[in-house]
Amino acid sequence: MFGELSVGGARLGRTMNVLYLERLAELRGAAPQRSLDARALAALAANPGCRRRALLDAAGVDKAAVASRLGRPAPFGQSPFAISRGNLFEARLKEDGFAALLGPLRARFGLPPEGGPAPVVPDLLRRATPAVRVERTREVLARAAAEEQAWTLLDHPMLRLTVAGGPAYLEPDLLVVHGGRCTVVEIKSFPVLDGAADPAKVGAAARQAAVYVLALQQTAAELAGVPASADPYAVQELPGSPESSVLLACPKDFSNRPTVSVVDVRRELATTRRQLARLTRVEELLAALPPGTTFDLAVDDSGAPTRPAEELAAAVETVEAAYSPDCISACELGFHCREQARCAGAVEQLGRGVRGELGAIGTVDEALAAAAGAAGEGVEADAARRLAYAAALRAEALTGAAE
């Protein structure tokens, strides 16, 4: 996480790492740490310029609780019904040694072979700490990849991915290891009706699975002692390397019988890698904070927050956000950041497309002034000309409608 400095560097690196973790713990206060998952990382990769989300996620802050205390809670996340349905479907697949899942896998991909030995399902120490589970997963993955003729199923392995200089722990549903390589199996509870599923949900699953593939690429490279390839279309011949296509297991039609589809995630993998690489390192975000900044809600014995909302809002505003309308469906603080953008008259509230077209124009008032031919100093002439032209077209259309 931190570079080491020649003689005594290991000791200094460990000291800096402790200070780093202590500062992140101070930011979240007494609240338990919220772990980053693949869904959150995919959302973070979709908006890498948002320093606010990057820092709060790195510190493990409960953003939903912060949003509620700020008075703008977001109806964000899966419904309890969807979570229950997903857990029941996954439990159904794992009964009798994954018997329900092995059928469609065998029919579609020839794995494992009919009449062959049953796949190995090793114990991955799911009750241990994330760090211990990561080391156990690496050990089992290396051993399974070395036995190319065997089939191994890793049930909820734990992976570690370095994001913005810090570790993120990820837990795929299932990995299938055979022939020295592994394949991510993503289990979802949305149905496949007549061979087709909701494209939006499939896309979200692909982005989530791409994060797992990226973590597995990093793991395989670390085990082999070589750097991971930056080309998402390159196939690294390393033991335990992941396939660039993942398996999506969903209920078939309206039953609990699974159907398995292949989803190519190379495009999502390229996007995720590029966007995560753009994230500001957490050390830099911490260094930019005013002394004493914390997002602690100061809960009482009953669990109710006691910190004044105004004080918490001031702390949140010390970290720059990069709001866009997409944040409403991807981040718990989306409604709070939208209100800030509206109060400031920021053009970001109109979407990334509009933000890109307006160039140096930062507020709605500046855009309206440029459309009226009164562009301020520093406004790009091309943007002002397009706005004036759009305003003229609108006026002409309104005049024609009135006549």
Stockholm file with secondary structure:
# STOCKHOLM 1.0

chainA/1-403         MFGELSVGGARLGRTMNVLYLERLAELRGAAPQRSLDARALAALAANPGCRRRALLDAAGVDKAAVASRLGRPAPFGQSPFAISRGNLFEARLKEDGFAALLGPLRARFGLPPEGGPAPVVPDLLRRATPAVRVERTREVLARAAAEEQAWTLLDHPMLRLTVAGGPAYLEPDLLVVHGGRCTVVEIKSFPVLDGAADPAKVGAAARQAAVYVLALQQTAAELAGVPASADPYAVQELPGSPESSVLLACPKDFSNRPTVSVVDVRRELATTRRQLARLTRVEELLAALPPGTTFDLAVDDSGAPTRPAEELAAAVETVEAAYSPDCISACELGFHCREQARCAGAVEQLGRGVRGELGAIGTVDEALAAAAGAAGEGVEADAARRLAYAAALRAEALTGAAE
#=GR chainA/1-403 SS CCCCCSTTHHHHHHHHHHHHHHHHHHHHTTSCCCCCCHHHHHHHHHCTTCHHHHHHHHHTCCHHHHHHHTTCCCCCSCCHHHHHHHHHHHHHHHHHHHHHHHHHHHHHHCCSCTTSCCCBCCCCCTTSCHHHHHHHHHHHHHHHHHCTTSCEEEESCCEEEEETTEEEEECCSEEEEETTEEEEEEECCSCBBTTBCCHHHHHHHHHHHHHHHHHHHHHHHHHHTSCCCSCTTCCCCCTTEECSEEEEEEEBTTSSCEEEEEEECHHHHHHHHHHHHTSCCHHHHHHTSCTTCCCCCCBCTTSCBCSCHHHHHHHHHTSCCCCCGGGGGTCTTHHHHHHHHHHHTBGGGGCHHHHHHHTTCCBHHHHHHHHTTCCCTTCCHHHHHHHHHHHHHHHHHHHHHHC
#=GC SS_cons         CCCCCSTTHHHHHHHHHHHHHHHHHHHHTTSCCCCCCHHHHHHHHHCTTCHHHHHHHHHTCCHHHHHHHTTCCCCCSCCHHHHHHHHHHHHHHHHHHHHHHHHHHHHHHCCSCTTSCCCBCCCCCTTSCHHHHHHHHHHHHHHHHHCTTSCEEEESCCEEEEETTEEEEECCSEEEEETTEEEEEEECCSCBBTTBCCHHHHHHHHHHHHHHHHHHHHHHHHHHTSCCCSCTTCCCCCTTEECSEEEEEEEBTTSSCEEEEEEECHHHHHHHHHHHHTSCCHHHHHHTSCTTCCCCCCBCTTSCBCSCHHHHHHHHHTSCCCCCGGGGGTCTTHHHHHHHHHHHTBGGGGCHHHHHHHTTCCBHHHHHHHHTTCCCTTCCHHHHHHHHHHHHHHHHHHHHHHC
//
